[in-house]
Amino acid sequence: MRLSISFLILLLFSSQSAFAQKDDVLMKAMMIRDLGQYSQAVKICDEFLVAHPKSSEGYQTRGQIYLKWGSRSRALSDLNRAIELDPENGEAYGSRSLLYQEMGQIEKSRADSRKALSVGVDGLDSYLLRAKLLDFDRNYQEALVLLDKADKEYPGNHHVSYSRGLILGHMGQHVEAVKAYTTSISIQPSFHFPYVNRGNEYIALSRWDDAMKDFDAVVALNPRDALAYLGRAKVYVEKKRHPEALEQMNTAVRLDGSPEMLYWRALVFALNGDAKGARADAETILRVSKDPELRSSAQELLETFKGY
């Protein structure tokens, strides 16, 4: 059957309109996320995915919302699904790279950064991913030079300042890292990642009260961010307030039951003289984790409390 030219034109514009509507919905979800209305943003994505269950962009967007919300397990699940649906989705690889970095899984973050670049991520994301790879390889000065170039091309971007803070922290330049994170926060006060990292830099500088203020700020911005409660626990440990540290770690584990978080709680159990709790977390780590370094540390804990 031959189709008329007018029908083909109508079909073309209808398809373009449908794509535009899809993009508008996901863009709206991201805008609402940036206002801190995470549950509403997720709801928009949920409804979108009911209508478009095979949309890689839909899962990617919801994963990015969960990532900023601090729900790392859900973020990982959605980003994995986005990549499964579209193995060339560079933005999903880039977001998962950031997630892995926050989880301390550097090799996985490195692999995703490389994959994102190989499938064609460009613009600011390209600068940030290349700087991250240089950082992982401890080519710190090259990474900072690259971020300086990004700053000139994309002035006043909070992600650039945040990335600079990460690199300076890895270099042991804690005062300079604090300045970089402070710049990131001043540009985008609702972006909670820099508060967590600045809090950790304050801990490195033994500025316990300043660190606690930053972790409190994260909880106010995003009460589901487990790293904020971990940060609070670290401060309480430094202040020898071990029961309060354990209370914070229980909350952190409830929000993020990863083996890494369980190990931190096991250490706090030990500080509280709770051998049973420390052993239980160490045994769970050995059962579920494949990380050899983490497994070795957990085994060491078990040996320490053997017979208690």
N, C-alpha and C positions, 0 to 999 in steps of 0.2 A: 504494500500500500504506500502510495506517495504522499508525503506530508507537504502542506503548503508552506511557503516561506514565512508567512505571517504566523503560522502555528509554531514553527521552529523558533522564531524570534520571541514569541510569548513564552515558550518553554524555557528559553535561555534566561530571560529576565526573571521568570518565576524561580528558577534554580538559584540565581544570584540573590534574590530577595530572601530565600530560605536560608542561604549561608549567612547573609547579613544579620538575619534575626538570631541565628545561633550565636554568632559572634557578639551581638548586643547583649544577649542573656548572660554569657560568660563574663563579658566585660563588666556588666552590672554586678555580678557576684564578686568580682575582684575589687571593685570600687567600694562595695559594702564591707568587704574584708578589711580594706585599708582604713575604714572608719572604726574598726574594732568590733563590728557586729558579726562575729564569726558564725554563730548558730544560724542566723538568717542567711548568710552567704552559703553555708552548707546546704540549707534547705532549698535554695534556688538551684544549686547543682544537682541535688537529689531529684528534683522535679524534671530538670533538663535530661538527666540520665535515664529516667523512666521513658521519656520520649525518644531519646537517642542512646540506646544501651551499648552501641558499638563505637561511641565517640571517644577517641583517644584524648582530644582536647578537653572533653568534659571531665574525664578522670584526672587528667593533668591539673586542671583548674581546681578541682576539689582537693586533690593532693596538696597543692600549693597553699590552699586555705588551711587545711589541717596542719601543715608544716608551720605556718605562722601562728596558728592557735596553740602549738605545742603538743599536738596529738601525733607523735612521731610514728607510732605503729600504724595508725590509719593512713597517715601521709604515705608511708612506705607501700602499703597495700595498693593505694590508688595510683601511685606513680609506677609501680610494677605493672599494673593493669594497663595504664596508658602506653607503656613501652611495648607490652605484649600486643596491643591492638595496632600500634604503629612503631615498628622498630627504628624508624628514622625520625622520631619526635625528639629533636635536639633539646627543646625547652624542658621536656620531662627528664632527660638525662641530666641536664644542668641542675634542676631542682633536687633530683635524687642525690646528686653529688654533694650539694649543700647539706642535705639531710644526713648522709653518711659521715660528712665531716663533723657535724654537730654530735653524732653518735660515737665519734672517735674511731670510725672504721676507715682509716686513711687510704688503704689500698683500693677499697671499693670506690671511695670518692675520687681517687686518682683515675681509675678506669672509666668512670662515668664522665669525668671532665674531658678526657681524651675522646670518648665516643661523641659527646656533644659537639666538640670542635670538628670532628671528622664528618658529621652529618650536616654541617653548615651553619652552626650558630655564629652570628656576627654581631657587630655593634658593641655596645657596652658589655654584653654577656661574654663576648669573645675576650675582651681585656681581662675581665674578672676571672674567667676560667684559666686563661694562660698564666695569670699571676698566681693563681692557686697552685698550678702544677709546678711553677718555679719555687713557690714556698715549700711544697712537699719535698722537693729535691734540695732544699736548703740553699737555693740560689736567691737569697733574700734581697740583695741589692738590685739584681735584675728585676725581681718582682716589683720592688718599690719604684724603679724607673718606669716600668710598664704602667703602674697605677698613676704616676705623675702625668704620663701621656693621656691616660683615660680622663684624668681630672681636667686637663686642658680641653679635651674634646667634649666632655660631658661635665661641665663645671657644677659644683654644688650637689653632687649625687651622694646620698647617704651610704649606698653600697660600697662606693670607692673608699670612703673614710673607714667604714667597717672592716673592709679587707685589709686596709693599711694597718689598722689596729691589730688584727690577727698576726700579720707578719712581724710587726714590731714586738709583739708579745713573745713570738717564737724566737726572736733575736735576744730576748732578755732585757729589752729596753722598755721596762714597765711604765715609767713616767711618760714616755712618748706614746706608748700604746694607749694610756689613759686619755691623753690629749686627742688622739685620733677617734677613739670611741665617743668622747665628749662632742667632737665635731659632728659625728654621725647622728648622735641623739639630738643635737641642736637643729639639725636639718629635718629630721623625722622623729619627733618625740614618741610616736606610737610604735616605732620599730623596736621590739623588746630585746632582740638578740644582743645589741651593744651593751645594754645594761648588765646582762649576765656576764659578758666577757670583761667589762670594766670592773665588775665586782670581783672577778677572779684576779684581775691585775692588782686591785686594792689589797687582796689577801696576800699576794706576792710582796707587796710593799708594807705588810703588817698594819694596814689601815683598816682595822676590823669594823669600826663604826661606819665608815664610808662604804665598805663592802656591803654591810647589812642594809644600808639605805638603798643601794642599787637592787639587791635581791627583793627587798620589799616593794620597790617600784615595779619590778617584773610581775610579782604576784598581783599587784593592783591592776596592771595592764592585761595580764593573762594568767589567771589563777590555775590554769592547767599545765603550766610549764614546769616540768619536773626538775629541770636544772636550777630553777630559782630556789627550790626547797633543798636541793643538794648544796647549793651555795650557802644557804642559811646554816645548814648542818655543819659545814666546814668552819664557819665563823664560831658557832657554839663550841665546836671541838677546841678551837684555839683558845677560847675563853674558859675551857674546862667545864662547860655546862653540858655534860654528856647526856643526861636524860632529855633535855630539850633538843639536842642534836638527833637523838633517836626518834623523837616525835616528828621532826622534819623529814627524816629519812623514810619513815613509814608512809608519809604522804607522797614522797617522791616515788617510792616503789609502787604505791597504789596507782599512780599516774603513768609510770613507766617501769614495767617489771622486767626490764632487760637484764641480762647477766651482769653487765657493767654496773648498773644501779644496785643490784643485789650485793655485789662485792663491797661497794661503799657502805651499805647497811651492815654487812657482816663485820666490817671494821668497827663500826660504831657500837654494834652489839658487844664486840670484844672490849671496847673501852668502858662499857657499862658493866662488865663482868658477867655478861650473859653468854656463857659458852654454848648453851643449847641453841640459842638464836643464831649465833655465828656459825655453828656447825650446819644448821638447817639450810642457811643461805649458801654456804660453801658447797654442800651436797647438791643443791639445785643447780648451781653453776656448772658443776662437773657433769651433771645429767644433760643439760641443754646447750652448753656453749661448746663451740668448736675452736675457739681462739686458744692457741697453745699457751700464750703468756698468761692469759686470764685463768686458764685451767691450772697452770703451775702455781699461781698465787692462791687460788682456792684450795689446792691440795696442801699447800704450806699452812694455811689456816687450820685445816683439818688436823694436820700433824701437831700443830701447836696446842689444840684443845683435845687431843686424844686422851681418853680416860676421864675427862671432866663430865 
